Amino acid sequence: MKKYDLRKYRHAIPLIIYGIIYLSWFIYLEQKITKDYRVIHVTLDDYIPFCEVFVVPYFLWFLYVSGTVAYFFFNDKDDYFRACIFLFTGMTIFLIVSTLFPNGHHLRPQVMPRDNVFTWLVSRLYSTDTPTNLWPSIHVYNSLGAHFAIVKSNKFCGERPIRAASLLMCLSIILSTMFIKQHSVFDVVTAFIMAAVMYGIVYKYDILTMHRLRAMRKKAAPQIN
């Protein structure tokens, strides 16, 4: 009978622990912040039309981000840890901001302008997801994180169709947050800024490699008694 060494999957532990912490914290915020929040709105929000078809890429976000993390979990531990560092950091900042500065918006249409399967999906989304805890947009930030993980991975070096498909998915998800009135332009812009900073830390500076090099130098340094 074949035996499985579960130790090779121990890198799932940080993901599981953080997932529990994040979901618990987020659910708490969703239940607590229902009024007395700072309304987020910029002038450009009023010029963006409601377009229900974008609910499709909005929902595909769950598959896109989780699928990216799962792929690297099984195929490249370094890229997996870089993706986790990127995603976990931004998601934690989002939770802290939502806790200290409760926020929400009034962008959703009061009545659906059309009656079709897409508006039905948007209505289902609205009924389960409150228009609060929006800044910065995790839908935008994590989409950028998933795309960065793909384009910076050696696994996809030269795989132009995959990289192009990832970019298309990333951009469509970002647009969806505004076209189905889930986020203000302000949420999107601030998510881009945060992602740009984290890109520099995780992929340009390569904090993972730098940490390993420091550990190796410390280990190799002569011990003076």
C-alpha positions, -999 to +999 in steps of 0.1 A: +000+000+000+014+034-011+023+057+018+020+095+014+045+118+031+023+146+043+054+166+054+060+177+018+027+196+021+035+213+053+038+246+034+000+246+034+000+253+072+005+291+068-022+293+042-047+274+063-040+294+095-041+328+076-073+317+059-090+311+092-078+344+106-088+364+075-123+349+072-131+353+109-119+389+109-137+397+076-170+381+088-168+401+120-164+434+100-192+425+077-215+420+107-203+450+127-200+477+100-236+483+088-239+521+095-218+551+106-191+544+080-171+568+058-187+570+024-162+566-004-170+584-036-152+603-064-166+622-093-155+596-119-178+570-102-208+589-116-196+585-152-191+547-151-223+529-162-237+499-146-230+469-168-242+436-154-223+413-177-191+421-158-205+400-129-190+370-148-153+381-144-161+393-109-171+358-099-142+343-119-119+361-095-123+333-069-111+307-094-083+329-108-067+337-075-072+304-058-062+285-089-029+305-092-020+298-055-029+262-059-008+258-090+023+272-073+016+252-041+020+220-060+046+231-086+069+258-072+073+265-034+093+297-039+067+312-062+040+300-038+056+317-008+061+349-028+024+349-038+014+343-002+036+371+011+021+394-015-015+384-009-014+381+029+003+414+034-023+433+013-052+415+028-040+422+063-036+459+055-072+459+041-085+443+073-067+469+095-079+498+073-115+485+075-113+481+112-098+515+119-116+534+092-150+518+086-160+526+050-186+519+024-204+534-007-238+542-021-231+533-057-254+504-062-285+509-083-317+509-063-335+490-090-320+468-117-322+485-151-328+452-169-341+417-161-317+390-172-295+363-158-266+387-152-287+412-132-300+382-112-265+372-104-257+408-093-287+408-071-276+376-055-242+391-049-257+423-034-278+402-010-248+384+004-221+410+002-227+444+020-215+476+004-190+481+032-153+472+038-142+482+004-110+502+006-086+492-009-102+467-032-090+432-025-106+420-057-082+444-076-052+438-053-053+400-054-059+400-092-028+420-096-010+397-072-021+366-091-010+381-124+024+392-110+029+356-097+023+342-131+044+366-152+073+366-127+075+328-125+100+308-145+073+282-150+056+305-175+087+321-190+080+322-228+044+311-223+029+341-240-007+327-244-009+320-206+006+353-197-018+371-221-048+352-208-038+361-172-035+398-181-069+397-198-085+380-168-068+405-144-080+435-163-115+422-168-118+416-130-105+450-122-131+466-146-158+444-132-155+459-097-165+493-111-190+483-137-212+462-113-208+490-087-189+469-061-161+495-058-154+531-062-125+542-085-108+553-053-108+517-041-092+506-073-065+533-075-054+527-039-053+489-046-030+496-075-007+518-053-005+491-026+002+464-053+029+485-068+047+489-034+043+452-027+056+443-062+088+462-054+092+444-021+083+409-032+096+407-068+120+435-074+138+435-040+129+397-037+124+397+001+122+359+001+157+355-015+172+382+007+159+365+038+175+332+028+208+349+020+209+366+053+201+333+070+229+316+051+254+343+059+245+341+096+248+303+096+282+305+078+296+332+100+323+319+124+311+316+160+332+335+185+332+321+220 
